[in-house]
Amino acid sequence: MAHEAYDKLWKLIGLRYKSHPWHGIEIGSRTPEVVTSFIEVIPSDTVKYEVDKKTGYLKIDRPQKFSNIVPALYGFIPRTYCKERVAAYCMEQTGRKDIVGDDDPLDICVLTEREVTHGNIIVKAKVIGGFRMLDGGEADDKIIAVLDNDEVYSAWDDVKELPPSIVRRLQHYFLTYKSLPDETAKCEITDVYGREEAYEVIRRSQEDYAAAYGNLEEVMSVTLMEAMDFSTRRTEILKDL
């Protein structure tokens, strides 16, 4: 009965208020094979947009460096978090030590033949692999996916099936997008992994999210119910005065 009340409450809230892209959007019932993705940046953007973690609104993070252009739709997977479990898996696979999570949702690149004209959108993406990337000692994996039901790219089921030029283009962007020509590269891609390993990274990022944030909707529902109950009781008390 309580869950029915929670569901009704959140349905009503959803009619009036915009969900936070990180916490309020569901990852999807077909995860980790097909995931909901929130797209922040598209190839034609000359600045890097990023969701503000506090407000959920899109903000300008920084101008794109020189001629760097992100070669795919770029964003993150909602309700994921790169913390202890993602970092532990990175250390396990690389043999490195002292790696930590980057405290961000899990990044995703979505390939499509179609021209998408703006970000701040939700897409369904079929996961095919990823990059194991390190950024200043932080695990910063990039999941690679294709737009679900894309006429061309959806034919590929694993990153090993992609033309090498597409993989190199993605690698080049992430290895150079934060560095000026006279600076030492801050990012390192240790390896490219396939679909099954990408699934494991996604699962671990979901576990990290659950450990950090738990079931936010249930906690907030209980809080709202308690507040409503208090308001009702307060009204009754005032009537008796």
N, C-alpha and C positions, 0 to 999 in steps of 0.2 A: 504493500500500500504506500509505503514511504517513497519507494522508487517511482511509482506512478505520479506522486505529487511532485517529486524532483523533476521528472521529465516534463510535466505540464508547466512547471515554473520556468524552466529553461527555454521551452518553446515560446512562452510569452515574452521572456527577456529578449530572445532572438528576433522577435518582431519589431522591437524598438531600438535595440542597441547593436552596434557593430562588434563582432567577435575580434579578439586579439589574434593576429595571424599565427603566432607561435603557440598560444595556449588554447585558443577557442576553436580552431579548425581540426576536425578529426583526420587522422592519418589515412583512414580508409580500411574497409573490410578485407581487401585483398593483399594487404601488406604481408611480407616484404616484397612480393612479386610486383605488385602495382601500388604505388604510393601517391597520396595527394601531395602536391608540391606548391609552395607559394613562391611565385616568381618576382624577384626584386629588380633584376637588370636584364635587358635584352641587348642583342648585338649592336643596335644603332645608338645606344646611350653613350654620351660623351662624359658622363659622370657616373660614379658608382653609387647607386641607391642602396639603402639598408634599412630594415625595419628597426625603429627605435624600441628597445626592449621594454621601456616603461610605459609608453603610450600606445604602441602598436601602429603608429603612423609611419609612413615611409619618409626617410630623411636622406639628405645628401651626405654621404660618408666622405668622399674625396673625388677630385677630378680623375679621370682615367689618365694614366701615365703615357705621354707621347702618343704613339699610334696604336697602343694596346686596345684591342677590341675583344670583348668576351665573345667567343665563337659559338655560343649556345645560350638558350634561356638559362638564367642562373638565379638560384634562390636557395630555399631550405625546406626540409621536411618537418611539418608541424609536430609538436609533442615528441621531439627527440632532443637529446642533450649530449654533448661530448664531454664526459667527465671520467671517473675512475675506470669504468668498464671498457670504454672505448680506448682509453690510454693504455690499459693493461693488455688489450688485444694488440695494439700497435707495438708495444714492447715485446710481446710474445712472437710476433711475426718478423720483427726486424732484429731482435737480439740487442736492442738498445736499452739503456736505463735512463731513469730520471725524466721520462716523458710524462707530461700531464695533458689533460683535456683542455680544450680552448674555451670552455664555458659558453659555447654557442650551440644553437641547433645544428643538426647535420646538414652540410651543404650538398646541393645537387645541381648537376648540369643536365638539361633536357634538350635533346637533339630533335629537330623537326625540319621538314622541307618547307613548311609553311612560314610565311612572313607574319610575325607577331609584332604589332605596332607599339605596344606599351606594356610595362610591367604592372605590378600591384594586382596580379591576377592569380587564380587558382587553376592548376592543370593536373590531370591524371598522367602519371609517367610510369612506363615499364622499366624496371631496373635491369641493367645488363652488366654492370661492373663498377669499377671505381679506381681512384688514385689513393695510395697511401702517402699523404703529404705531411711533412713536418714544417712548422713555421715557428722558428725561434724556440725549439724544444717542446712545442705543443702539437698534439695530434690534431690534424685539420683535414680529415678525409674529405674527398670530393666524390660523391656518388655520381655515376654516369648512367643516364637513362634515355629513353626515347619516348616521344609523345605517344600516349596510348592511342592505338588505331591510326597512327600516321601512315599515309599511303606508301611512303618509301622506307622510312627508318624503322617502322614496326616489324619489318621482315627480319631484323637482326635481334637475336636473343642473347648474345654474349658479346662482351667488348672485343674478344678475339676475332669476331666476324667483321668488325669495323675496318674500313680502309685505313691503313697506317697513317695517312696524311691527316685524317680527322683526329686521331689520338695525339699525334705530334702537335697539332695546332692547339689542342686543349692543354697539353703539357707546357708548351711555350708560354701560353697566357699566364698560367698560374706560377710559373717560375720567374716571370719578369714583371708582373702587374704591380708589384710593390716597390720595385727597385729602379733607381735612376742608372744611366749608363756607367757612371763612375763609382757605383756602390756595389758592395759584395752582396750577392743574392741572399735573401733572408729565408727563402723557401727551398725545400728539397722534396722531390718525389722519389721515394725509395723503390716503389714498384707499382705496376698496374695489375689489378686483380680482377677476376671474373665475377660472374653473377652470384655464385654460391657464397663467395667471401663477402660480397657486398650485402647479401642478406644478413650475414652474421654481424656486420658492422651496424646495420640498421637495428637489428634486434637488441644489440648491446646499448645503442643510443636510446632506445625506448626504455630499457631497464634503468639507465642513468637518469632519464627524465622522471620515471616513476619514483626513484629514490629521492630525487631533489624536490619534486613538486607533488608527488602523490596524486590522488584523485581530486583535483581542484574543484570540479563541479560539485562533487558530493560534499566536500568541506564547506564550500560557499553556500550550497543549498541548506545545509544544517544551520549555518550562521543566519541566513535569511529567514528561515523558518522560526528560529529562536527570536529574531528581531520582530517578526510579525506577531508571534505569540506574546512577546513583551508589550508590544503596542496595544494588542487587544486587551490584555490584562490591565494595562495602565488606563485605558478608556473606561473599563468597568469600575475601576477604583475611583476615578474622578466623578463618575456618575453617582456613586454612593456618598460622596462628600456633601 
